[in-house]
Amino acid sequence: MSDCVFCRIANHQAPARVLFEDDHLMVFHDIAPRAPVHLLVIPKEHIPSLAEASREHLELLGRLLLGVQRAAREAGIAHAFRVVTNSGEGAGQSVFHLHFHVLGGRRMAWPPG
């Protein structure tokens, strides 16, 4: 989607501080971090939200979670990190391309919000 900022990032048409990528996903630093380490894990395929994923995305969803794990490891926070995804505007989703926030580097409070 040409109007989706995460699609443009995934296609290298918009700048991002990329940690790593493969054929299916990309991991990059959030431009407005909420923790000392704040990474975003996105699929290269446009899926608007987790609520809109389907059984056909089963393998991709597994790859994304393994991408979260690798991101935490490479960022040095594998010992303690939080993973968040917002699905829908009412939940706080502002970019309508499925993404997982990986946060760490500080103690996390509960409940989150």
C-alpha positions in Angstrom: 0.0 0.0 0.0 1.6 3.3 -1.1 0.0 5.3 1.7 1.2 2.9 4.5 4.4 4.2 6.2 5.4 0.7 7.3 5.0 -0.6 3.8 7.2 2.2 2.6 9.8 1.3 5.3 9.6 -2.4 4.4 10.2 -1.5 0.7 13.1 0.9 1.6 11.2 3.9 0.4 11.2 5.6 3.8 14.0 5.9 6.3 14.3 3.7 9.4 17.1 2.5 11.7 16.9 -1.2 10.8 18.2 -3.8 13.2 17.6 -6.7 10.8 15.3 -8.0 8.1 14.7 -11.0 6.0 12.3 -11.9 3.1 9.3 -11.9 5.5 9.8 -9.3 8.1 11.7 -6.2 9.2 12.8 -5.0 12.7 13.6 -1.3 13.2 13.9 1.2 16.1 10.7 3.2 17.0 11.1 6.9 16.2 9.2 7.8 19.4 10.6 5.3 21.9 8.7 4.5 25.1 11.6 2.6 26.7 15.4 2.6 26.4 15.0 -0.1 23.8 11.9 0.2 21.6 11.8 -1.9 18.4 9.1 -2.6 15.9 8.7 -5.9 14.2 6.6 -5.8 11.1 5.7 -8.2 8.3 6.6 -7.1 4.8 3.2 -8.2 3.7 0.5 -5.6 4.5 -1.9 -6.8 7.1 -3.8 -4.0 8.7 -4.0 -5.4 12.2 -3.8 -8.6 14.2 -7.6 -8.7 14.1 -7.4 -9.0 10.3 -4.8 -11.8 10.2 -6.2 -15.2 9.1 -5.2 -18.8 9.0 -3.3 -18.1 5.8 -1.0 -16.0 7.9 -0.2 -18.7 10.4 3.4 -19.3 9.2 4.1 -15.5 9.0 2.8 -15.0 12.5 5.2 -17.6 13.8 8.0 -15.9 11.9 7.1 -12.6 13.5 7.2 -14.0 17.0 10.6 -15.6 16.3 11.6 -12.1 15.0 10.5 -10.6 18.3 12.7 -13.2 20.1 15.7 -12.4 17.8 15.2 -8.6 18.2 15.2 -8.9 22.0 18.4 -11.0 21.8 20.2 -8.7 19.4 19.2 -5.6 21.4 20.5 -7.2 24.6 17.2 -7.4 26.4 16.4 -11.1 26.0 16.4 -11.5 29.8 13.4 -9.1 30.2 11.2 -7.5 27.6 7.6 -6.7 26.8 5.8 -7.4 23.5 2.7 -5.3 22.7 0.4 -5.1 19.7 -2.5 -2.8 19.4 -5.4 -3.9 17.3 -7.8 -1.1 16.2 -8.0 2.6 16.9 -9.7 2.1 20.3 -6.7 0.0 21.5 -4.2 2.7 20.4 -3.2 1.5 17.0 -2.1 4.5 15.0 -0.4 2.8 12.0 -2.7 0.3 10.4 -0.1 -2.3 9.5 0.4 -5.2 11.9 3.4 -4.6 14.1 4.7 -5.7 17.4 6.5 -3.3 19.9 9.4 -4.9 21.7 10.2 -2.8 24.8 13.0 -3.2 27.3 15.9 -1.8 29.1 13.9 -0.7 32.1 11.6 -2.2 34.7 8.0 -2.4 33.3 5.0 -1.5 35.4 1.7 -3.4 35.4 -1.0 -2.9 34.4 0.3 -1.2 31.3 -2.7 1.0 30.6 
